[in-house]
Amino acid sequence: MPDNQRYIDTLNELLKGELMAMNIYKETDDIQGDEQVTAMLAEFARDHQEHARLLTNRIHELGGTPIETAGLPGAMADITAKVNALMGPSHLLEQIYGGEDKGVHAYEDRIDELDPKSQELVRRIMDTDHDHLRRFKERMEAEKSRH
Ligand SMILES: [Fe+2]
């Protein structure tokens, strides 16, 4: 299905971002040392896991093969996140806020390349990610006002 392949490739790229976020949140939530941030990361990791599941299903529906890992870029982002987490919640938050922001932009930039059904799915995913950005931002501002 050459026509679907374009959609499948785009969805796989978006899936990579979800897998990266999910892994980072899962692996750093208990390192950075702030209970409120731990709870946020655990909750958002579940959201990204759900997004990954939805994208994986959609890729299957289109007859494609979903990626299963975020590969080398994912592994490298993971290492950076662990280092930041060890330095404390504000360092980690700065990195992952940037990651979420990039993720939302990737969805915004690529949504027009998708078929209508995938677009609808991507819109739902973006809603959740906007919520993540808003809540990370609130938490980062609370952090700053404490110093
Ligand atoms: Fe998110």
Residues whose N, C-alpha, C, O or C-beta is under 5 A from the ligand:
A	BS01	LIG	E100 D129 H132
